[in-house]
Amino acid sequence: MNIRHGMYKTPTYSSWRNMLERCTRPDKRGHAKYNMVGYDPSWGKFENFFKDMGQRPNGKTLDREDNTKGYCKSNCQWSDVYQQNGNKDNNNNVVGVRKESGKFRAYIYKNKKKISLGTYAKYEEAVSARHRGEDVWKSKLI
């Protein structure tokens, strides 16, 4: 195998390869979900991925901001474990809403801290609270 970029055993290359394998190899865990959303075709070449994402920072991994969308420059970021945990798919369709004791809790992560946005009787109310919390977070008011 002739690797021209010299990054074969780096964390950045490992993240790229894992992303590709999740999307393309049926024997990989979660393949059905990742294959469905896919990745930017130009990211089939490591050099294009690297041009878009740059060097993987220490303590961070590849993360999609919107888990319903594929891997591409506009939807990916390097995130730490706290950001990743706040962006996981759960049993619900909206990230940041979990069912707890028969109710629905909405939350976001900010500066490595989980911030509860309240508990709601209805799933839709928790989703609405999560979206409001996300808007506030994006405007950096929290």
N, C-alpha and C positions, 0 to 999 in steps of 0.2 A: 504494500500500500504506500503510495507516494503522497505524503502530506506536505503541501507547499507553504502553508501558513505558519508552521512551527508551534501550533497551540494544541496539538493532539491530546496531551495529558493535563490540560489546564481545567480549572473549574468552569470557565466559560464554555469550553468545548463540551464538557460533560453535560452542562445544562442544555446546550443545543442538541446534543445527541439524544438525551432523555426525552426532550420535547418531540423530536422526530419519531422515536420509537413508540411513545405513547400514542401518537397519531397513526402510525403505519403498521405496527406489529400486533396482530390479534392475540398473541401470547402474553402481551404486557397488561398489567392490571389497569383497569379503567379504559382500555382501548375503545370500547364501544362509544363511550362518552366523548373521548378526545377525537376519535376518528370522525364523529359527527360534526364537530366544529372546525376541525382542520387547522391549517396553518398557511401563511402567505407562501405561495409557490416559490418565490425568490429565496425564501429561507431554506430551501432544499440544499443550498450551498452555504457552508459555514461562513464564508467570507461576507456574504450578504447579511446574514444574521448579525455578525460581528460589527459590520458597518452601522447597522441600525441600533443595536443594543449596547455596543461597547464592552469593555472589560467587566466581568462580574465582580462587584465589590465583595470584600470579605464579609461573611455572615449573611449573605443575601442569596436568593435563588430566583429563578424566573417565575413570574406571577402574571396571570391575566387579570386585569381590572374588572372585566365583565366576563364571568364564567360561561355565559351563553354565547360568547363570541370566540372566534379562533385566535391563534397565535399570530400576531402581526405587530408592527411597530406602534400603531396607535392604541393597541389594547394591552401591551405588555410593559412591565417594569421590573426592576430588581427590588425584591422585598425581603424584609427580615421575617422571622417566624411569627412575630406579633401581627404584622400586616397580613401575612398568609392566613393565620387563624381567623382573622376578621373577614376574610374573603373566601371562606370555604363554602361549598355547597353542603347543605344539610338535608334533612328530610323535607324541608320546605323548598319552595321555588325561589325564594328571595334570600340572598346572603344577608346575615345579620338578624335573622328572625328564627328563634328556636321555640319549640313547644316544651314547656316546663310545668309540671303538675296541672295539666289540663288547661293552662293559659299560654299565651304567646308573648315571649319577651323579645323586645327589639334592642339592638345594641350596635355600637361602632367601636373601633379601636382608634385611639389617638395617643401618640407619644408612648407607645408600648403599654397603654392602660385600656382596659375594657370599660367602656362607658355605657351604662344601662340607660335606655331611653324609655323605660317603663314596661309594665306588664299589661296585656290587653286580653279581653275575653274573646275577641274575634281576630282571626288571622289577618284580615284586611286592615284592621286598625293598626296592628303591629307593623305591617308592611308600610303603611302610610307614615307612621312614626319613623321608621328606618329611613325612608326616602327624605323626610324632612331633616333628620339628623345628618344624612349624607350631604344635603345641600348646605347645611350650616358648616359642616366640616370643610367642604370645598371652598366656602367663602372665608374660612379660617377664623370664624367667630368663636369657636369653642376653645 
